[in-house]
Amino acid sequence: MILPWHLYLMACLYIVAGINHFRKPGMYLKIIPPAFKNPKLINILSGASEIILGIFLILPFTTHIAAWGIIMLLIAVFPANLYMFQNKKAGFGLPLWILFVRLPLQIVLIYWAYQYTF
């Protein structure tokens, strides 16, 4: 079964993002809201989840399960995106409008993943 190119693109994006959690953990630790305990563990779990789910996306028998996992992951990391918008230090000095646009972008990413849930 040949999968659509955009599924490979999605998988690559999540795999690369997941690897980046381990290459540059400080970047991710900075955006984890202080209310969450053990940010190092959260970073490791979210990075590993992105890598695993990205791989599972391109395996035809696990694509739909991986897509649901990505939806759950995107919902779980939303507080980090919100924290980036609310906290200037966590926002890496990006313009506020970019940080604001990232918030509804989560909905677009969720919808993209939803396309592969069935």
Residue pairs with C-beta under 8 A, 6 or more apart in sequence:
1 60
3 58
3 60
3 63
6 112
7 57
7 58
7 63
7 116
8 58
10 54
10 57
10 70
10 112
10 113
10 116
11 54
11 55
11 57
11 58
12 54
13 54
14 50
14 51
14 53
14 54
14 57
14 70
15 50
15 51
15 54
15 55
17 47
17 50
18 46
18 47
18 48
18 49
18 50
18 51
18 52
18 54
19 47
19 51
20 27
20 28
20 47
21 28
21 43
21 44
21 46
21 47
21 48
21 50
22 44
22 47
25 40
25 43
27 92
28 43
28 46
28 47
28 80
29 39
29 40
29 43
30 89
30 90
30 92
31 80
31 81
31 83
31 84
31 90
32 39
32 42
32 43
32 80
32 83
33 79
33 80
33 82
33 83
35 79
36 42
36 79
46 73
46 76
46 77
49 69
49 73
50 73
53 66
53 69
53 70
53 73
54 66
56 62
56 63
56 65
56 66
56 69
57 63
57 66
57 67
57 70
57 116
59 66
63 116
64 116
64 117
64 118
66 116
67 113
67 114
67 115
67 116
67 117
68 113
68 117
70 109
70 113
71 110
71 113
71 114
71 117
74 106
74 109
74 110
74 113
75 106
75 110
78 103
78 106
81 99
81 102
81 103
81 106
82 103
83 90
84 90
84 91
84 92
84 94
84 99
84 102
85 91
85 96
85 99
85 100
85 102
85 103
91 99
